[in-house]
């Protein structure tokens, strides 16, 4: 599904009409979050956000997993597995599980490190601990109270911010920004703050800045015609990344977030690319949702996180690497 247009801003009557439901939703979230969670015997890092949809959480989780690994800490990933049928706890196996089983993010993370899908995050964490995880990195879960977090990061997409600043269904917020921020040790702003989102954060909350940069595959596309397609929260961000890398966008086709590509979609996309004499290009997240028989015809461009000051995230991870708690 695509988010309603009024979620991005611009006012209108719909946010006001839906505000009573939004108040009920926010209240239910607050009551749920008041419940205590299970305390794992190992550090738990949560890469969450305040809005529905993508904000760069998966890329942030990957970055943290790599940083912990460089410190000799064997982290394992934990997530709900949005879009997958399995409730878990189940350890994701790339050669066994599909997007329909565990969702696209789980397959991306499993390519990096051991990954668990579990609707019950506490049960998933317990499974990871039993599998000798030395730390747990959660992709999403800031609004899930079943597992206590040692380090919570509020991920913010600089281009989208907090949308119209209202709670679901009046807007994209899962809870008020202040409530989410109060449980976080820092915010991670990915990209320039184009919407003034930082002004909504409490003054004392630490802000780390980063940006998404294309992987090495992008360099090979410089000067070449490409037809880009993707089903992510913000398709324009992917298109802009390709343009910045020097690719010539002969075509661009956005789909809804987590869109399940079928044979008809791929036949049409490859036909369009051929007519444009362009290379079909997509994201790694979309690639795992493409039927396998079409994958050889599509070029993947990955992204990574580049920090303004990487020492800041390392400073937050330092105590956890030594088993020390962080105070809010």
For each residue, the residues with C-beta under 8 A, 3 or more apart:
1: 256 257
2: 256 257
3: 7 8 52 53 163 172
4: 7 14
5: 8 10
6: 9 10 11 12 14 15 164 171
7: 3 4 163 164 166 171 172
8: 3 5 160 163 164
9: 6 163 164 195
10: 5 6 164
11: 6 15 164
12: 6 15
13: 16 17
14: 4 6 17 18 170
15: 6 11 12 18 19 164 166 170 171
16: 13 19 170
17: 13 14
18: 14 15 21 22 169 170
19: 15 16 22 23 166 170
20: 23 24
21: 18 24 25 169 170
22: 18 19 25 26 166 167 168 169 170 171
23: 19 20 26 27 167
24: 20 21 27 28
25: 21 22 28 29 167 168 169
26: 22 23 29 30 167 175 176 179
27: 23 24 30 31
28: 24 25 31 32
29: 25 26 32 33 143 174 175 179
30: 26 27 33 34 175 179
31: 27 28 34
32: 28 29 35 143 145
33: 29 30 143 145 175 179 183
34: 30 31 145
35: 32 145 146
36: 145 148
37: 122 145 146 147 148 149
38: 122 125 126 146 147 148
39: 148
40: 43 44 125 126 129 136 147 148
41: 129
42: 129 133 134 135 136
43: 40 73 135 136 150 151 320 321 323
44: 40 125 135 136 138 147 148 149 150 151
45: 64 75 135 136 137 138 149 150 151 152 153 317 320
46: 138 141 142 149 151 152 153
47: 57 58 60 61 64 137 138 139 140 153 155 188
48: 57 138 140 141 142 143 152 153 154 155 180 184
49: 55 57 140 142 154 155 156 157 174 180
50: 142 154 156 162 173 174 175 176 177 180 181
51: 55 157 160 162 163 172 173 174
52: 3 168 172 173 174
53: 3 160 172 233 257
54: 57 58 157 232 233 234 257
55: 49 51 155 156 157 160 190 233
56: 59 60 155 157 188 190 212 305
57: 47 48 49 54 60 61 139 140 155
58: 47 54 61 62 105 108 109 139 285
59: 56 62 63 190 212 303 304 305
60: 47 56 57 63 64 153 155 188 190 210 305
61: 47 57 58 64 65 77 109 137 138 139
62: 58 59 65 66 108 109 112 304 305
63: 59 60 66 67 304 305 313
64: 45 47 60 61 67 68 75 137 313 317
65: 61 62 68 69 75 77 109 112 113 137
66: 62 63 69 70 112
67: 63 64 70 71 313 314 317
68: 64 65 71 73 74 75 134 135 137 317 320 321
69: 65 66 72 73 74 75 113
70: 66 67
71: 67 68 317 321
72: 69 321
73: 43 68 69 134 135 320 321
74: 68 69 132 133 134 135
75: 45 64 65 68 69 113 133 134 135 136 137
76: 113 114 115 116 128 131 133 135 136 137
77: 61 65 109 110 112 113 114 115 116 136 137 138 139
78: 115 116 118 121 124 125 128 136 137 138 139 141
79: 82 103 105 106 109 115 116 117 138 139 140 141
80: 103 117 118 119 121 140 141 144
81: 84 86 88 92 102 103 105 106 117 118 119
82: 79 103 105 140 258
83: 99 100 103 104 258
84: 81 97 99 100 101 102 103 106 117
85: 100 101
86: 81 90 97 101 102 117
87: 118 119 120
88: 81 116 117 118 119 120 123 124 127
89: 116 117 118 120 123 124 126 127
90: 86 97 102 116 117 118
91: 114 115 116 127 131
92: 81 97 102 106 107 109 110 115 116 117
93: 96 97 110
94: 97 107 110 111
95:
96: 93
97: 84 86 90 92 93 94 101 102 106 107 110
98: 101 102
99: 83 84 102 103 104 107 260 288 289
100: 83 84 85
101: 84 85 86 97 98
102: 81 84 86 90 92 97 98 99 106 107 117
103: 79 80 81 82 83 84 99 106 107 117 258
104: 83 99 107 108 258 285 286 288 289
105: 58 79 81 82 108 109 139 285
106: 79 81 84 92 97 102 103 109 110 115 117
107: 92 94 97 99 102 103 104 110 111 288
108: 58 62 104 105 111 112 284 285 288
109: 58 61 62 65 77 79 92 105 106 112 113 115 139
110: 77 92 93 94 97 106 107 113 114 115
111: 94 107 108
112: 62 65 66 77 108 109 115
113: 65 69 75 76 77 109 110
114: 76 77 91 110 128 131 133
115: 76 77 78 79 91 92 106 109 110 112
116: 76 77 78 79 88 89 90 91 92 124 125 127 128
117: 79 80 81 84 86 88 89 90 92 102 103 106 124
118: 78 80 81 87 88 89 90 121 123 124 125 127
119: 80 81 87 88
120: 87 88 89 123 124 146
121: 78 80 118 124 125 138 141 144 146 147
122: 37 38 125 126 146 147
123: 88 89 118 120 126 127
124: 78 88 89 116 117 118 120 121 127 128 147
125: 38 40 44 78 116 118 121 122 128 129 136 147
126: 38 40 89 122 123 129 130
127: 88 89 91 116 118 123 124 130 131
128: 76 78 114 116 124 125 131 133 136
129: 40 41 42 125 126 132 133 136
130: 126 127
131: 76 91 114 127 128
132: 74 129
133: 42 74 75 76 114 128 129 136
134: 42 68 73 74 75
135: 42 43 44 45 68 73 74 75 76 320
136: 40 42 43 44 45 75 76 77 78 125 128 129 133
137: 45 47 61 64 65 68 75 76 77 78
138: 44 45 46 47 48 61 77 78 79 121 141 147 149
139: 47 57 58 61 77 78 79 105 109
140: 47 48 49 57 79 80 82 144
141: 46 48 78 79 80 121 138 144 147 149
142: 46 48 49 50 152 154 174 180 183 184
143: 29 32 33 48 174 175 180
144: 80 121 140 141 147
145: 32 33 34 35 36 37
146: 35 37 38 120 121 122
147: 37 38 40 44 121 122 124 125 138 141 144
148: 36 37 38 39 40 44
149: 37 44 45 46 138 141 152 183
150: 43 44 45 320 325 326
151: 43 44 45 46 185 316 317 320 326
152: 45 46 48 142 149 183 184 185
153: 45 46 47 48 60 184 185 186 187 188 208
154: 48 49 50 142 180 181 184 186 187 188 201 205
155: 47 48 49 55 56 57 60 187 188 190
156: 49 50 55 161 162 187 188 189 190 193 197 198
157: 49 51 54 55 56 160 161 190 191 233 234
158: 161 189 190 191 192 193 194 195 197
159: 191 192 194 195 234 236 237
160: 8 51 53 55 157 163 195 233 234
161: 156 157 158 193 194 195 196 197 200
162: 50 51 156 165 171 172 173 177 195 197 200
163: 3 7 8 9 51 160 166 171 172 173
164: 6 7 8 9 10 11 15 170 171 172
165: 162 171 173 177 200
166: 7 15 19 22 163 170 171 172 173
167: 22 23 25 26 170 171 173 174 175 176
168: 22 25 52 171 172 173 174
169: 18 21 22 25
170: 14 15 16 18 19 21 22 164 166 167
171: 6 7 15 22 162 163 164 165 166 167 168
172: 3 7 51 52 53 162 163 164 166 168
173: 50 51 52 162 163 165 166 167 168 176 177
174: 29 49 50 51 52 142 143 167 168 180
175: 26 29 30 33 50 143 167 179 180
176: 26 50 167 173 179 180
177: 50 162 165 173 180 181 200 201
178: 181 182 200 202
179: 26 29 30 33 175 176 182 183
180: 48 49 50 142 143 154 174 175 176 177 183 184
181: 50 154 177 178 184 187 201 202 205
182: 178 179 202 328
183: 33 142 149 152 179 180 328
184: 48 142 152 153 154 180 181 187 205 328
185: 151 152 153 206 316 326 328
186: 153 154 205 206 207 208 312 316
187: 153 154 155 156 181 184 198 201 205 206 207 208
188: 47 56 60 153 154 155 156 207 208 209 210 313
189: 156 158 193 197 198 207 208 209 210
190: 55 56 59 60 155 156 157 158 210 211 212 305
191: 157 158 159 194 211 212 237
192: 158 159
193: 156 158 161 189 196 197 198
194: 158 159 161 191
195: 9 158 159 160 161 162
196: 161 193 199 200
197: 156 158 161 162 189 193 200 201
198: 156 187 189 193 201 207
199: 196
200: 161 162 165 177 178 196 197
201: 154 177 181 187 197 198 205 207
202: 178 181 182 205
203:
204:
205: 154 181 184 186 187 201 202
206: 185 186 187 312
207: 186 187 188 189 198 201
208: 153 186 187 188 189 307 308 309 312 313
209: 188 189 307 308 309
210: 60 188 189 190 305 306 307 308
211: 190 191 305 306 308
212: 56 59 190 191 237 241 303 304 305 306
213: 303 304 305 306
214: 217 218 241 242 244 245 301 302 303
215: 218 301 302 303 304
216: 219 220
217: 214 220 221 299 300 301 302
218: 214 215 221 222 241 242 245 246 247 301
219: 216 222 245
220: 216 217 224
221: 217 218 224 226 242 245 246 247 279 281 299 301
222: 218 219 245 246 247
223: 246 247 248
224: 220 221 247 248 278 279
225: 247 248 250 276 277 278 279
226: 221 242 247 248 249 250 251 278 279 280 281 299
227: 249 250 251 252 253 269 272 273 276 278 279 280 281
228: 238 239 242 247 249 251 252 253 281 282
229: 252 253 254 255 269 280 281 282 286
230: 235 238 254 255 282 283 285 286
231: 235 254 255 256 257 258 259 261 286 289
232: 54 235 237 238 257 283 285 286
233: 53 54 55 157 160 257
234: 54 157 159 160 237 238
235: 230 231 232 238 239 252 254 255
236: 159 239 240 254
237: 159 191 212 232 234 240 241
238: 228 230 232 234 235 241 242 283 301
239: 228 235 236 242 243 249 252
240: 236 237 243 244
241: 212 214 218 237 238 244 245 301 303
242: 214 218 221 226 228 238 239 245 247 249 281 301
243: 239 240 246 247 249
244: 214 240 241
245: 214 218 219 221 222 241 242 301
246: 218 221 222 223 243
247: 218 221 222 223 224 225 226 228 242 243 281
248: 223 224 225 226
249: 226 227 228 239 242 243 252
250: 225 226 227 276 277 278
251: 226 227 228 272 273 276 278
252: 227 228 229 235 239 249
253: 227 228 229 269 272
254: 229 230 231 235 236
255: 229 230 231 235 259 261
256: 1 2 231 259
257: 1 2 53 54 231 232 233
258: 82 83 103 104 231 289
259: 231 255 256 286 289
260: 99 289
261: 231 255 265 266 286 289 290 291
262: 265 266 291
263: 266 267 291 294
264: 267 268
265: 261 262 268 269
266: 261 262 263 269 270 290 291 294
267: 263 264 270 271
268: 264 265 271 272
269: 227 229 253 265 266 272 273 280
270: 266 267 273 274 280 294 297
271: 267 268 274 275
272: 227 251 253 268 269 275 276
273: 227 251 269 270 276 278 279 280
274: 270 271 277
275: 271 272
276: 225 227 250 251 272 273
277: 225 250 274
278: 224 225 226 227 250 251 273
279: 221 224 225 226 227 273 299
280: 226 227 229 269 270 273 297 298 299
281: 221 226 227 228 229 242 247 298 299 300 301
282: 228 229 230 286 287 290 298 299 300 301
283: 230 232 238 286 287 300 301 302 303
284: 108 287 288 300 301 302 303
285: 58 104 105 108 230 232 288 289
286: 104 229 230 231 232 259 261 282 283 289 290
287: 282 283 284 290 295 298 300
288: 99 104 107 108 284 285
289: 99 104 231 258 259 260 261 285 286
290: 261 266 282 286 287 294 295 298
291: 261 262 263 266 294 295
292: 295
293:
294: 263 266 270 290 291 297 298
295: 287 290 291 292 298
296:
297: 270 280 294
298: 280 281 282 287 290 294 295
299: 217 221 226 279 280 281 282
300: 217 281 282 283 284 287
301: 214 215 217 218 221 238 241 242 245 281 282 283 284
302: 214 215 217 283 284
303: 59 212 213 214 215 241 283 284
304: 59 62 63 212 213 215
305: 56 59 60 62 63 190 210 211 212 213
306: 210 211 212 213
307: 208 209 210 310 312 313
308: 208 209 210 211
309: 208 209 312
310: 307 313 314
311: 314 315
312: 186 206 208 307 309 315 316
313: 63 64 67 188 208 307 310 316 317
314: 67 310 311 317 318
315: 311 312 318
316: 151 185 186 312 313 319 320 326
317: 45 64 67 68 71 151 313 314 320 321
318: 314 315 321 322
319: 316 322 324 325 326
320: 43 45 68 73 135 150 151 316 317 323 324 326
321: 43 68 71 72 73 317 318
322: 318 319
323: 43 320
324: 319 320
325: 150 319
326: 150 151 185 316 319 320
327:
328: 182 183 184 185
